Amino acid sequence: MFDRRQIVAGLAGLPFASAAASAQGAWQTRFPELVFAVVPAENASGLTERMAPFNAYLSKELGVKVTLRIANDYAAVIEGQRAGQIHLGYYGPSSYVRAHTVTNGGVEPFVTTINSDGSIGYYSVLYVKANSTAASIQDLKGKNLCLVDPNSTSGNNVPRFAMSRMGIANPDQHFARVVYAGSHENAITAVAQGTCDAAFNWWNSEQDSNFSRMVNKNMVRNEDFKIIFKSDLIAGSPYAWLTALPADAKAAILKAFLEAPQKDKAAFDRLSDGKDRGFQKVTHQDYIPVVELQKFVDQMRRARS
């Protein structure tokens, strides 16, 4: 685990080349090490186990050391890329848009994953215990709500937007408490333990979600929970690189990602427990709807301050 200060201080010595410098030789000589950081969708040990085989595949394909970092919050990856010390980041859509904004376009997406049914994107859902009498968000008035992180798309921004459209402009007044759990796993665990009465999370399908992964790890039981809200489709979570990386480095990275399902199927399958088909190229234009969502969240924050 690491935080924003550790990124900037601990990685300050890593090489970062200008476009002119990169033209002097192969990109690998300018970037003998790439740092690949991931937002905390689940606990650090689980994410490390999930990402490590793919990280090793990238190192082999790119011919440079790829160092994996699991962030302790979403902002750590954003700040690390702003400092130029994280070369590749795996984000949710909103945290990517935040990174693109604060770096003035210094970060851009290049791929997202293709779901098992061929679709691209995912949903925000709201879990409660199976024995809860609540059938809607409105029914949870006076209860405790777990969000994930201020920069989480499915765990904060989409829920707040959806609640606003329902007439719940200020969740802090509708619920007894609104807390940030820090990760999707923590949010579900809080409901299981009774700390929260409901928790937002990401969901692709009944067989592919943060919750289904927790069930597979025997952290929770499927029959103990139910979903009472499902959002519209959200743009897929992107992998993003520093815009300033040399063109030949970007080409090599993109090629490695797109070829992963064929070249190292086991490593690729580990990312999603075998639920994803492959990677799809994306650009910033694919995230313009999320930019609009981000504007709503920022306006809401300013109104509350």
Secondary structure, 3 states (H helix, E strand, C coil): CECHHHHHHHCCCCCCCCHHHHCCCCHHHHCCEEEEEECCCCCHHHHHHHHHHHHHHHHHHHCCEEEEEEECCHHHHHHHHHCCCCCEEECCHHHHHHHHHHCCCCEEEEEEEECCCCCCCEEEEEEEECCCCCCCCHHHCCCEEEECCCCCHHHHHHHHHHHHHCCCCCHHHHCCEEEECCCHHHHHHHHHHCCCCEEEEEEEECCEEHHHHHHHCCCCCHHHEEEEEECCCECCCEEEEECCCCHHHHHHHHHHHHHHHHHCHHHHHHHHCCCCCEEEECCHHHHHHHHHHHHHHHHHHHHHC
